[in-house]
Amino acid sequence: MNAAEIAALCGFAVAAALMGTLLKSAKPEFAMLAAVAGGAIITVFGLTKLRPVIEYVRELCSSNEYGEYLGLLIKAAGIGYIGCFSSEVCRDAGENALAARVEFAVRAAILLMSLPLIKNIFAYLEEFSK
């Protein structure tokens, strides 16, 4: 991303926030939609800029024996970002309890996904200690 793209992204975020603030007083139900739409557009923009990173990670995953673990880390990060975005949208809507449940589910999913890695670490430690 270059400086112009970052400036445009920040300008869009400020405009979306101002629009949401103005809509809160006139049409509160549309203020939430404006915030979600603005967040979604910014997220999609950010994801499109990740293409070189994703290609590089794919290269790394296929080029060494630790690719499976690197893939797990990337998937965990993706799940974490999606969960964070979802819980923040819930909080913006005033649904704090729902946001907490989303965060719990995301943590559980990451832990479940990490079990093979944890199992391999303990197997390695057991083998190393002999």
C-alpha positions in Angstrom: 0.0 0.0 0.0 1.3 3.4 -0.8 0.7 6.6 1.1 -2.2 7.7 -1.2 -4.1 4.5 -0.7 -3.7 4.8 3.1 -4.8 8.4 3.0 -7.8 7.4 0.9 -8.7 4.6 3.3 -8.4 6.8 6.3 -10.5 9.5 4.6 -13.2 6.9 3.8 -13.2 5.7 7.4 -13.6 9.2 8.7 -16.4 9.8 6.2 -18.2 6.6 7.2 -17.9 7.5 10.9 -19.3 11.0 10.3 -22.1 9.6 8.2 -22.9 7.1 11.0 -22.9 9.9 13.6 -25.2 12.1 11.5 -27.5 9.1 10.9 -27.7 8.3 14.6 -29.8 11.3 15.4 -32.1 11.1 12.3 -32.3 7.3 11.5 -30.5 5.2 14.2 -31.3 2.0 12.4 -29.3 3.2 9.3 -26.3 4.3 11.4 -25.5 0.7 12.2 -25.8 -0.3 8.6 -23.5 2.5 7.6 -20.9 1.4 10.1 -21.1 -2.2 9.0 -20.9 -1.3 5.3 -17.9 1.0 5.9 -16.2 -1.7 7.9 -16.8 -4.3 5.3 -15.5 -2.1 2.5 -12.4 -1.3 4.4 -11.9 -5.0 5.2 -12.3 -6.0 1.6 -9.8 -3.3 0.6 -7.3 -4.6 3.1 -7.8 -8.2 2.1 -7.1 -7.3 -1.6 -3.7 -5.9 -0.5 -2.8 -9.2 1.1 -2.4 -11.1 -2.1 1.4 -10.9 -2.2 1.6 -12.0 1.4 -0.7 -15.0 0.7 1.4 -16.0 -2.3 4.6 -15.8 -0.3 3.2 -17.9 2.5 2.0 -20.5 0.0 5.5 -20.6 -1.3 6.9 -21.1 2.2 4.4 -23.8 3.0 5.3 -25.8 -0.1 9.0 -25.3 0.2 9.8 -26.8 3.6 8.8 -29.5 6.0 7.1 -27.0 8.4 4.6 -25.8 5.8 1.7 -27.6 7.6 2.5 -25.7 10.8 2.8 -22.4 9.0 -0.5 -23.1 7.3 -2.1 -23.7 10.8 -0.7 -20.4 12.0 -2.1 -18.5 9.0 -5.5 -20.1 9.4 -5.5 -19.3 13.1 -4.7 -15.7 12.4 -7.5 -15.5 9.8 -10.0 -17.0 12.2 -8.8 -14.5 14.8 -9.2 -11.5 12.5 -12.7 -12.6 11.3 -13.8 -13.2 14.9 -12.4 -9.9 16.0 -14.2 -8.1 13.2 -17.5 -9.9 14.0 -17.3 -9.2 17.7 -16.6 -5.5 17.1 -19.6 -5.3 14.9 -21.7 -7.0 17.7 -20.3 -4.5 20.2 -21.1 -1.6 17.9 -24.7 -2.9 17.8 -24.8 -2.9 21.6 -24.7 -6.7 21.8 -21.8 -7.1 24.2 -22.9 -10.6 25.4 -23.1 -11.8 21.8 -19.6 -10.3 21.1 -18.2 -12.3 24.1 -19.7 -15.5 22.7 -18.2 -14.9 19.3 -14.8 -14.4 20.9 -15.2 -17.6 22.9 -16.2 -19.6 19.8 -13.2 -18.2 17.9 -10.8 -19.1 20.7 -12.3 -22.6 20.8 -11.9 -23.0 17.1 -8.3 -22.0 17.2 -7.6 -24.3 20.0 -9.3 -27.2 18.2 -7.4 -26.5 15.1 -4.1 -26.4 17.1 -4.5 -29.8 18.7 -2.4 -31.7 16.0 0.4 -29.2 16.5 0.2 -29.5 20.3 0.2 -33.3 20.0 3.3 -33.1 17.8 5.1 -30.8 20.3 4.4 -33.2 23.2 5.6 -36.2 21.1 8.8 -34.3 20.2 9.4 -33.4 23.9 8.8 -37.0 24.9 11.2 -38.2 22.3 13.8 -35.5 23.2 13.6 -36.4 26.9 14.6 -40.0 26.4 
